[in-house]
Amino acid sequence: MASTPELILEQFRDGLIKRNPGEPEFHQSVLEFAEFVIPYINANPKYLEPKILERMTEPDRTIIFRVVWEDDKREVHVNRGYRVQFNNSIGPYKGGLRFHHSVNLSILKFLGFEQTFKNSLTTLPMGSGKGGADFNTKGKSDREVMRFCKSFMIELSKHIGPNIDIPAGDIGVGAREISFMFGQYKRLKNEFTGALTGKSMEFGGSLIRKEATGYGCAYFMEHMMNHNGDSIKDKVCIVSGSGNVAQYAVEKIIQLGGRVVTMSDSSGFVHDPDGFNEEKLAYIIDLKSVRRGRIKEYADKYKCKYFEDKKPWGIKCDLAFPCATENEIDEAAARKMVKNGLQALAEGANMPTTREAISVFLEARIPFAPGKAANAGGVAISGLEMSQNSIRLSWSRDELEKRLKDIMANIHKQCVAYGAEKEGNYINYVKGANIGGFVKVADAMLAYGVI
Ligand code: NDP
């Protein structure tokens, strides 16, 4: 048999785009991965002939469905629901649900793909998936959100289960939405099982789940800084977003001694040079998660500057934590940040940095933690919520925080193992996370034969 030719990035890219037309976010995430994994595959031909990369970039299945619901005025609305079950080689499908007007197949395929390697890096037995709907919770009453969630779950419930696929939250899906959906799932199935994570404590949730992504991201940054003999302490930090991930990244950065000077939402950002403290953060959490207001109100209350329709990347800082959404940092922003003396960046959001911007950071040899490593803490605690549901016990906060710390330390170790440059102390965390996440999933797929 003729030997399989080596993979060439450009040829692979052309095939990917042809097979998945009109899906730019999916192309972006796969190509960021392929750039580092293709040389590794070519050097390890056992992955080449069975076409592991081609198989890994095709989801196991994609489910698309209609979601119909009535608003408070009895007007009927039609939305589109999705679940992309990406890869279950190392465990049941696992990944969040996003409710946002921008949701489409490209975004969910990119998120599901990223999830594959993130979940692998946690070392927990979790496959990957992602889902959601082009439904915006903003401006909707609780009743409207409830009716949407219940309608959405009528179809989704046919495809998920504690050993099949376990969704969680993401943008637009927090404790309120998970509760509505879990209540409906339980009712439709007539069983109480951990088919969703991110549940409230009264019905099978886990302590520190809501904090885990943000805390984990700050821990990861601390590991990167420690690797270079430094720490977060006394560093000026800029954070984007003011949702779940941003709130708890800020909390942990403050606890580790950093000074956070920005937060944002989709309308603009606030710059508070004195830094957020516990009281100010409590105000943000109430504003964004309870009152569902706009970040501008923070600037009015604490008499600091508000920048409408702007992102915080021009503010001088030592450390950056993009925690809002994809493609927030482009090449021009990255160049500005490097010029301003940025020392390191950890992605709390998924793919907040464009490929061109990542190249700028890597060329400047700035430690850059991609989301699949730095924001894996959330899904890790979701995995532990599944474990607690299975044994019908709840672990203590201390126990879970210790496990979260250990998992983030272990992810850092895997990134160092696969991303350390031959000379010097620089770690290419993008390379490390991609290859580290790839190996376990690829080996499982090899073991299963040609499926
Ligand atoms: P939330 O919905 O709680 O918060 C999202 C935040 O991002 C809000 O401040 C929101 O502003 C802002 N935002 C949303 N869209 C845009 C946009 N287009 N431009 C600027 N700002 C925007 O979501 P999460 O905090 O849960 O998620 C944030 C990111 O982290 C996402 O990329 C998500 O995939 C990722 N992530 C989340 C995990 C989790 O455990 N929740 C786990 C791992 C990754 P506004 O209030 O105006 O909408």
Residues whose N, C-alpha, C, O or C-beta is under 5 A from the ligand:
A	BS01	NDP	G169 D170 I171 G172 T213 G241 S242 G243 N244 V245 A246 S264 D265 S266 S267 C323 A324 T325 E326 G348 A349 N350 N375 G378
